[in-house]
Amino acid sequence: MSEENLHGQETQHAFLVAWGWFAEHIGLIQAIQSVPLRQKTYKHSPHTKVLEFLVALLGGLPYLQDISRAAHPLDQDQAVAQAWQQAAWADYSGVSRTLSALSMAEAQALVRAVEQVEQPLLDAELARLRWQGERIVYDGDLTGLPVSASSRTYPNAAFGYMDDEICLGYQAAVVSFQSPTYRRLWLSGQAHPGDTVSCTQAEALVLAAEARTGLRPRRRTELLKKRIEAFEQTMQTTQQRLTTQTETVSRAQERLAAARQQVAERQKRLAELEALYQQRQRRERPTSQLSQVRRRLEAAEHRVQSRQKALQAAERRLAKTQALYQAQQAEYQRLQARLQRFEQDNQTNLTPIVAEFRLDAGFGTYENIALLIEMGYEVYTKAHNPRLSASLRRRSDLPAVWERVGANAEMVAWPALPLTRCPYPLDVGLERFQHGEKIEHRLLLHFGDDCVTKNLSQWFAHYNGRQIIEAGIKESKQVFFLHHFKVRTEAAIYLQERLTLFAANFIRWATRWLDEQADLQANTLNIRQMGIRRQVQVGAHVSARVIEGAQGKVLKFSPCSAFSGRVLALRPGEGSPPLG
């Protein structure tokens, strides 16, 4: 493309310019600018500063002040501002004030606007999975976001277990799915106080994924009905025990009352005899009538004490059974409500999907596993209770030969193994890891149609494929600095957390679009071969000349940049949708 008669300007943030072109293409800029924000416009509108905040996240700036105080300040880069359809950028202090003044309702409206833009892109990838006949594979996790332990200005922060130590901060519950085109795309994220534990968040993760995709599998109501029937039998047993114990308490009360009546009668008789002996001035001898009555009174008093203890023991057993029965009634009502909800879900779910959830051991309680099974998912997780591993190692049917599944890992397995506190039999895989002289054991659990026990290596590899979400969490912290909170208000923290996950998706979509729209030349930069880290940490901070004209848009990287001699040229026109 000839540079004659074309407008050109320099930028120190080349990829941020290209991403602005993509943002315009998908309507992101317009969507954010359409959100009502109740803040005044002086030199820069609040929408400009929200967009600037997003661009700073895309550029991987660790701190908000880097907008103005980095070696090449973003707020001085006019080419980036124009690529994002803004007249100019604001100083970081103005961005900070705007974010601090956002209400939670405004932050949520901004997030909804962003989600509406990315929803068609997510839907297209989910549709591609279904068209290919592939199962949707969700991964969920909870990751710590620590802050300074001495800080008192972070709202709702709490001390909790993060990165193998107790820290002040937050726990972010995140869900991603495996994409055939982009490997991983984020679906949802929600920050919780730092003392939140994984086992309380399993259902929330699943519901968040379903709400975002609008898809769900067929609920296994037939299994839930059988579970309720079995639970009814358990409740009947408890009710029978409750009736028996109630009768036992009633008899114990009657026996205690009889013993107390006997004590009263013997006290009265003793008092009469003592008065008679005193009147006649008779001495009390060991075998006298008075001594005999006194001993009988002492025996009756001991009997009262014994029967009081018996009554107290019976009442404790009754109270324990009553509490158990009340808990069972609450559980029964909860299961019935779940069944009713799931039956309604099935009636309205005309196109159920086939999907699985992979979760780590923190989520792997029996109740969470049962819930995911009843919700219709193929479940891959690890055992929450480590004592189960020790119990299995003592089993008489423990196979003598372990199958090698990894460099230092071996496995044995049991298909459809009934477990005491789990309502459904599970495929159980016992892992053995050799670390020098130390041997470590872990348990894999599975429920679904996959015959995992017939191919332990595949089971081992498939479950460990959830490292993709762990890599995503690492990326969000090391590339986008999710744990560096830019502003200390609840609404701004919420907005940053959601926009950070969106930024990771956005760059993946932009990479493909820029590659597809590229006007190929001999010196064209191969952006598709660049990872997210390199694009953010290098591409978003290299110098280039921005040239726009009737023949398209060009980034011509400067000779002193990491991409010296390369260009990124886009053909004129809107082109085809990035995920069409």
Buried (B, 14 or more C-beta within 10 A) or exposed (E): BEEEEBEEEEBBBBBBBBBBBBBBBBBBBEBBBEBEBEBEEEEBBBBBBBBBBBBBBBBBBEBBBBBBEBEEBBBBBBBBBBBBBBEBBBBBEBBBBBBEBBEEEBBBBBBEBBBEBBEBBBBBBBEBBBEEEEBBBBBBBBBBBBBEEEEEEBEEBBBBBBEEEEBBBBBBBBBBBBBEEBEBBBBBBBBBBBBBEBBBBBBBBBBBBBEBBEBBBBBBBEBBBEBBEEBEEEBEEBBEBBEEBBEBBEEBBEBBEEBBEBBEEBBEBBEEBBEEBEEEEEEEEEEBBBEEBBEBBEEBBEBBEEBBEBBEEBBEBBEEBBEBBEEBEEBBEEBEEBBEEBEEBBEEBEEBBBBBBBBBBBBBBBBBBBBBBBBBBBBBBBBBBEEBBEEBEEEEEEEEEBBEBEEEBBBBBBBEBEBEEBBBEBBBBBBBBEEEEEEEEBBBBBBBEBEBBEBBEEBBEBBBBBEBBBEBBEBBBBBBBBBBBBBBBBBBBBBBBBBBBBBBBBBBBBBBBBBBBBBEEEEBBEBEEBEBEBBBBBBBBBBBBBBBBEBBBBBBBBEEBBBEEBBBBBBBEEEEEBBE
